[in-house]
Amino acid sequence: MAMDPVVVLAHELSIAEEALKDARNRQDEKMALRLIAKVSLLNEDLYNVVPTSPLGAAELLRRAAISLPPGAATYTLHLMEIAGRLAAGVREFADLLWLRSMRPALTSGLCGQEGIIVAPLIALAIKGAAIPIVVYRAVLPPPDDDAWMRRQTP
């Protein structure tokens, strides 16, 4: 099974953001400009990739939560809690309903400009969280079809 593309992008984005902090601390302006461009491209990619698992949806929700303004702390906390549950493999119907009601509220300006910006991330996270999960049951060993040959006849 292939890795969720959102998880890969989030990892690359984290690495680029850390490198950007390092470049700024070293006051390397050329490297900082390159890394800003890279972070920008990775963020753009993040808005265009649909997660293929609840883990990818959790990454998008974490990104959305940290992007909300400080005045939206209750929404940030709720998004982080949902992301934590999704990352742990727990999908709750109430979470999906809350996310589905939150996306249009953010689009209409509930958390200001930041809310409008993160609404597409929540829409993508909903798609990833709603993907059905196929659970394969353990295969039992085949029945002993040769037992009749081992029986002793009196």
Contacts in CASP RR format, 6 or more apart in sequence:
PFRMAT RR
TARGET T0000
AUTHOR 0000-0000-0000
METHOD contacts of the structure
MODEL  1
MAMDPVVVLAHELSIAEEALKDARNRQDEKMALRLIAKVSLLNEDLYNVV
PTSPLGAAELLRRAAISLPPGAATYTLHLMEIAGRLAAGVREFADLLWLR
SMRPALTSGLCGQEGIIVAPLIALAIKGAAIPIVVYRAVLPPPDDDAWMR
RQTP
2 52 0 8 1.000
4 51 0 8 1.000
4 52 0 8 1.000
4 53 0 8 1.000
4 55 0 8 1.000
4 56 0 8 1.000
4 59 0 8 1.000
5 49 0 8 1.000
5 51 0 8 1.000
5 52 0 8 1.000
6 46 0 8 1.000
6 49 0 8 1.000
6 50 0 8 1.000
6 51 0 8 1.000
6 52 0 8 1.000
6 56 0 8 1.000
6 57 0 8 1.000
6 59 0 8 1.000
6 60 0 8 1.000
6 124 0 8 1.000
7 51 0 8 1.000
7 53 0 8 1.000
7 55 0 8 1.000
7 56 0 8 1.000
7 59 0 8 1.000
9 42 0 8 1.000
9 45 0 8 1.000
9 46 0 8 1.000
9 49 0 8 1.000
10 46 0 8 1.000
10 56 0 8 1.000
10 59 0 8 1.000
10 62 0 8 1.000
10 63 0 8 1.000
12 42 0 8 1.000
13 39 0 8 1.000
13 42 0 8 1.000
13 43 0 8 1.000
13 46 0 8 1.000
16 35 0 8 1.000
16 38 0 8 1.000
16 39 0 8 1.000
16 42 0 8 1.000
17 39 0 8 1.000
19 31 0 8 1.000
19 35 0 8 1.000
20 32 0 8 1.000
20 35 0 8 1.000
20 36 0 8 1.000
20 39 0 8 1.000
23 31 0 8 1.000
23 32 0 8 1.000
23 35 0 8 1.000
24 32 0 8 1.000
46 60 0 8 1.000
46 63 0 8 1.000
46 121 0 8 1.000
47 120 0 8 1.000
47 121 0 8 1.000
47 124 0 8 1.000
49 124 0 8 1.000
50 124 0 8 1.000
50 127 0 8 1.000
50 128 0 8 1.000
51 57 0 8 1.000
51 59 0 8 1.000
51 60 0 8 1.000
51 124 0 8 1.000
51 125 0 8 1.000
51 127 0 8 1.000
51 128 0 8 1.000
51 129 0 8 1.000
51 131 0 8 1.000
52 128 0 8 1.000
52 131 0 8 1.000
53 128 0 8 1.000
53 131 0 8 1.000
54 86 0 8 1.000
54 87 0 8 1.000
54 89 0 8 1.000
54 91 0 8 1.000
54 128 0 8 1.000
54 129 0 8 1.000
54 131 0 8 1.000
54 133 0 8 1.000
55 86 0 8 1.000
55 87 0 8 1.000
55 89 0 8 1.000
56 86 0 8 1.000
56 125 0 8 1.000
56 128 0 8 1.000
57 83 0 8 1.000
57 86 0 8 1.000
57 124 0 8 1.000
57 125 0 8 1.000
57 126 0 8 1.000
57 127 0 8 1.000
57 128 0 8 1.000
57 129 0 8 1.000
58 82 0 8 1.000
58 83 0 8 1.000
58 84 0 8 1.000
58 86 0 8 1.000
58 87 0 8 1.000
58 125 0 8 1.000
59 83 0 8 1.000
60 121 0 8 1.000
60 122 0 8 1.000
60 124 0 8 1.000
60 125 0 8 1.000
61 79 0 8 1.000
61 80 0 8 1.000
61 82 0 8 1.000
61 83 0 8 1.000
61 86 0 8 1.000
61 99 0 8 1.000
61 121 0 8 1.000
61 122 0 8 1.000
61 125 0 8 1.000
62 79 0 8 1.000
62 80 0 8 1.000
62 83 0 8 1.000
63 118 0 8 1.000
63 121 0 8 1.000
64 79 0 8 1.000
64 118 0 8 1.000
64 121 0 8 1.000
64 122 0 8 1.000
64 125 0 8 1.000
65 75 0 8 1.000
65 76 0 8 1.000
65 77 0 8 1.000
65 79 0 8 1.000
65 80 0 8 1.000
65 83 0 8 1.000
66 76 0 8 1.000
67 114 0 8 1.000
67 115 0 8 1.000
67 117 0 8 1.000
67 118 0 8 1.000
67 121 0 8 1.000
68 75 0 8 1.000
68 76 0 8 1.000
68 79 0 8 1.000
68 111 0 8 1.000
68 114 0 8 1.000
68 115 0 8 1.000
68 118 0 8 1.000
69 111 0 8 1.000
69 112 0 8 1.000
69 114 0 8 1.000
71 111 0 8 1.000
72 110 0 8 1.000
72 111 0 8 1.000
72 114 0 8 1.000
72 115 0 8 1.000
75 102 0 8 1.000
75 110 0 8 1.000
75 111 0 8 1.000
78 98 0 8 1.000
79 122 0 8 1.000
82 95 0 8 1.000
82 98 0 8 1.000
82 99 0 8 1.000
85 91 0 8 1.000
85 92 0 8 1.000
85 95 0 8 1.000
86 95 0 8 1.000
86 129 0 8 1.000
91 129 0 8 1.000
91 133 0 8 1.000
95 129 0 8 1.000
96 126 0 8 1.000
96 129 0 8 1.000
96 130 0 8 1.000
99 122 0 8 1.000
99 125 0 8 1.000
99 126 0 8 1.000
99 129 0 8 1.000
100 126 0 8 1.000
102 110 0 8 1.000
102 122 0 8 1.000
103 119 0 8 1.000
103 122 0 8 1.000
103 123 0 8 1.000
103 126 0 8 1.000
104 119 0 8 1.000
106 115 0 8 1.000
106 116 0 8 1.000
106 118 0 8 1.000
106 119 0 8 1.000
106 122 0 8 1.000
107 115 0 8 1.000
107 116 0 8 1.000
107 119 0 8 1.000
109 115 0 8 1.000
109 116 0 8 1.000
111 118 0 8 1.000
END
